[in-house]
Amino acid sequence: MSSPVSHKSLRPQDLAFRSEVQAFLDRALTDDLRAAGQRTTGVHTEIGASREWHQRLFRQGWIAPAWPASFGGTGWSLQQRYLFDRMLAENDAPILSASGIRALGPLLIHIGDDHLCKRFLPRILDGEDLWCQGFSEPNAGSDLAALACRAVPDGSFYLLNGTKIWTTGAGNSNKMFLLARTRNTGKPQEGITFLLLDMNSPGVNIRPISMLNGDAEFAEVIFDDVRVPISNRVGAECDGWAVAKILMRYARSNNTTSGTLRRSLRSAMRTGQLNGLSSDPAFMIQKAECEIRLTAIETLELRLLAEGRLGDDDDRVPSLLKLLASELHQAISEFGLTAAGFFSLAKEGGQHSADSLAAGGHATSKYLATRAASIYSGTNETHRNVLAKAIIGRL
Ligand SMILES: Cc1cc2nc3c(=O)[nH]c(=O)nc-3n(C[C@H](O)[C@H](O)[C@H](O)COP(=O)(O)OP(=O)(O)OC[C@H]3O[C@@H](n4cnc5c(N)ncnc54)[C@H](O)[C@@H]3O)c2cc1C
């Protein structure tokens, strides 16, 4: 079964664009970078390869496809951006640690604060700053408005105290955008402020947290009297909830899902081929089931794209895509375990091929890491709530 973005469905101008992108990828995506892309199990590729790939995209002028051209974006159409994302996935490009590119940059452009844009956008583009997101706290996840991390004005600074948790990339990032409580009275959402923090400030302590597969992709971050300049505030004091909602809209709409799934399915198929399963009927039926679900998601994405609804502010669309994609991602990682078979458990062994052992280790690690897909970016239960409300509202 071919993907809905196969050659046959593309217009002549898309084909020309595709050739231009493929020529660049053939040139810039070295074997090492492709291998690092293939090894990815978590939400981004290992940091060295991720940074190197960032630099190559930056030099090409393609690091921020979703930004307006006047701010260093590409000026591409939505179709071109979709195609570009798909081609990165098809070619196993490293997955960037990209909260700055995907979320904070578009937010600052949207808010239009000239001072913040001048200070931060160039450093996001050239990769000098890597950003992480400090929203969740030990007692504030799905119920984010319960957050307790406190910022108290002190001259031209806020004094920040409290704890953030599950912060992806905290160990590699030099900057964090965060939500802090600046007022305790009234509705909880109305006492929150959006701040930009230098992670190297005195009083910031990072404690890595191991994931199921042993990676320490996220961390707990503790603030002990950290001074954050008031000039690092985005929006007005106590307006942080509204600012964060704008950021989340960009983060979700700039987050293509089907490419990641195709990447994972290809990886499972490579493992199956290595272990001689390509003509095994049960294996190929499991593959076909994943393929059918993936084609349905791609078709939905393309339909939303054609209707101009991929990235609008209707929160039902990201909820639906997130649910479908995360559940399929978990199913594909289970298919990966079938493909690896015995090798998903074997650590080493004299007669076993090193390639099968490595592929087995990758499949197990991917399976374990993908359990988190139904938790991050909003748990699947909370996305089901959004969809249920939308359906009930129509009855
Ligand atoms: C791999 C990973 C990376 C992450 N990266 C980041 C990051 O970079 N920055 C950041 O700020 N956060 C990050 N998070 C945190 C993530 O956003 C939270 O884990 C998520 O919002 C859930 O919050 P919680 O863990 O506190 O669980 P809780 O909100 O306590 O939920 C516990 C359970 O109750 C269910 N539940 C809660 N409320 C409802 C409801 N109203 N209806 C039905 N069921 C409900 C949930 O679905 C879940 O099953 C990450 C999480 C993971 C797993």
The ligand as an SDF file (V2000), in Angstrom:
LIG
                    3D

 53 58  0  0  0  0  0  0  0  0999 V2000
    7.9960   11.5690   28.4710 C   0  0  0  0  0  0  0  0  0  0  0  0
    7.3450   12.7680   29.0700 C   0  0  0  0  0  0  0  0  0  0  0  0
    7.8170   14.0290   28.7590 C   0  0  0  0  0  0  0  0  0  0  0  0
    7.2470   15.1570   29.3410 C   0  0  0  0  0  0  0  0  0  0  0  0
    7.7940   16.3900   29.0670 N   0  0  0  0  0  0  0  0  0  0  0  0
    7.2930   17.4860   29.6970 C   0  0  0  0  0  0  0  0  0  0  0  0
    7.9110   18.7630   29.5050 C   0  0  0  0  0  0  0  0  0  0  0  0
    8.8800   18.9070   28.7470 O   0  0  0  0  0  0  0  0  0  0  0  0
    7.4300   19.8220   30.1820 N   0  0  0  0  0  0  0  0  0  0  0  0
    6.3510   19.7230   31.0240 C   0  0  0  0  0  0  0  0  0  0  0  0
    5.9300   20.7470   31.5610 O   0  0  0  0  0  0  0  0  0  0  0  0
    5.7480   18.5280   31.2380 N   0  0  0  0  0  0  0  0  0  0  0  0
    6.1970   17.4000   30.5970 C   0  0  0  0  0  0  0  0  0  0  0  0
    5.6150   16.1790   30.8130 N   0  0  0  0  0  0  0  0  0  0  0  0
    4.5430   16.0720   31.8020 C   0  0  0  0  0  0  0  0  0  0  0  0
    3.1790   15.8000   31.2240 C   0  0  0  0  0  0  0  0  0  0  0  0
    2.6700   16.9530   30.6300 O   0  0  0  0  0  0  0  0  0  0  0  0
    2.3060   15.2860   32.3790 C   0  0  0  0  0  0  0  0  0  0  0  0
    2.8250   14.0290   32.7740 O   0  0  0  0  0  0  0  0  0  0  0  0
    0.8650   15.1570   31.9720 C   0  0  0  0  0  0  0  0  0  0  0  0
    0.2820   16.4140   31.7790 O   0  0  0  0  0  0  0  0  0  0  0  0
    0.0640   14.3900   33.0520 C   0  0  0  0  0  0  0  0  0  0  0  0
    0.2080   14.9660   34.3010 O   0  0  0  0  0  0  0  0  0  0  0  0
    0.6210   14.0720   35.5660 P   0  0  0  0  0  0  0  0  0  0  0  0
    1.7920   13.2490   35.1990 O   0  0  0  0  0  0  0  0  0  0  0  0
    0.7030   14.9650   36.7200 O   0  0  0  0  0  0  0  0  0  0  0  0
   -0.6020   13.0480   35.7440 O   0  0  0  0  0  0  0  0  0  0  0  0
   -2.0250   13.3790   36.3750 P   0  0  0  0  0  0  0  0  0  0  0  0
   -2.5510   14.6330   35.7750 O   0  0  0  0  0  0  0  0  0  0  0  0
   -1.9250   13.2990   37.8510 O   0  0  0  0  0  0  0  0  0  0  0  0
   -2.8810   12.1750   35.8270 O   0  0  0  0  0  0  0  0  0  0  0  0
   -2.8720   10.8770   36.4340 C   0  0  0  0  0  0  0  0  0  0  0  0
   -3.9340   10.0310   35.7260 C   0  0  0  0  0  0  0  0  0  0  0  0
   -5.2470   10.6140   35.9300 O   0  0  0  0  0  0  0  0  0  0  0  0
   -5.8640   10.8690   34.6590 C   0  0  0  0  0  0  0  0  0  0  0  0
   -6.6340   12.1100   34.7260 N   0  0  0  0  0  0  0  0  0  0  0  0
   -6.2320   13.2940   35.2380 C   0  0  0  0  0  0  0  0  0  0  0  0
   -7.2080   14.2190   35.0890 N   0  0  0  0  0  0  0  0  0  0  0  0
   -8.2380   13.6050   34.4250 C   0  0  0  0  0  0  0  0  0  0  0  0
   -9.5250   14.0360   33.9650 C   0  0  0  0  0  0  0  0  0  0  0  0
   -9.9570   15.3000   34.1270 N   0  0  0  0  0  0  0  0  0  0  0  0
  -10.3180   13.1110   33.3280 N   0  0  0  0  0  0  0  0  0  0  0  0
   -9.8960   11.8390   33.1460 C   0  0  0  0  0  0  0  0  0  0  0  0
   -8.6830   11.3770   33.5840 N   0  0  0  0  0  0  0  0  0  0  0  0
   -7.8690   12.2490   34.1920 C   0  0  0  0  0  0  0  0  0  0  0  0
   -4.7110   11.0140   33.6850 C   0  0  0  0  0  0  0  0  0  0  0  0
   -5.1330   10.7570   32.3480 O   0  0  0  0  0  0  0  0  0  0  0  0
   -3.7220    9.9740   34.2070 C   0  0  0  0  0  0  0  0  0  0  0  0
   -4.0730    8.6990   33.7240 O   0  0  0  0  0  0  0  0  0  0  0  0
    6.1480   15.0270   30.2370 C   0  0  0  0  0  0  0  0  0  0  0  0
    5.6440   13.7500   30.5350 C   0  0  0  0  0  0  0  0  0  0  0  0
    6.2440   12.6250   29.9690 C   0  0  0  0  0  0  0  0  0  0  0  0
    5.6820   11.2690   30.3270 C   0  0  0  0  0  0  0  0  0  0  0  0
  1  2  1  0
  2  3  1  0
  2 52  2  0
  3  4  2  0
  4  5  1  0
  4 50  1  0
  5  6  2  0
  6  7  1  0
  6 13  1  0
  7  8  2  0
  7  9  1  0
  9 10  1  0
 10 11  2  0
 10 12  1  0
 12 13  2  0
 13 14  1  0
 14 15  1  0
 14 50  1  0
 15 16  1  0
 16 17  1  0
 16 18  1  0
 18 19  1  0
 18 20  1  0
 20 21  1  0
 20 22  1  0
 22 23  1  0
 23 24  1  0
 24 25  2  0
 24 26  1  0
 24 27  1  0
 27 28  1  0
 28 29  2  0
 28 30  1  0
 28 31  1  0
 31 32  1  0
 32 33  1  0
 33 34  1  0
 33 48  1  0
 34 35  1  0
 35 36  1  0
 35 46  1  0
 36 37  1  0
 36 45  1  0
 37 38  2  0
 38 39  1  0
 39 40  1  0
 39 45  2  0
 40 41  1  0
 40 42  2  0
 42 43  1  0
 43 44  2  0
 44 45  1  0
 46 47  1  0
 46 48  1  0
 48 49  1  0
 50 51  2  0
 51 52  1  0
 52 53  1  0
M  END
$$$$
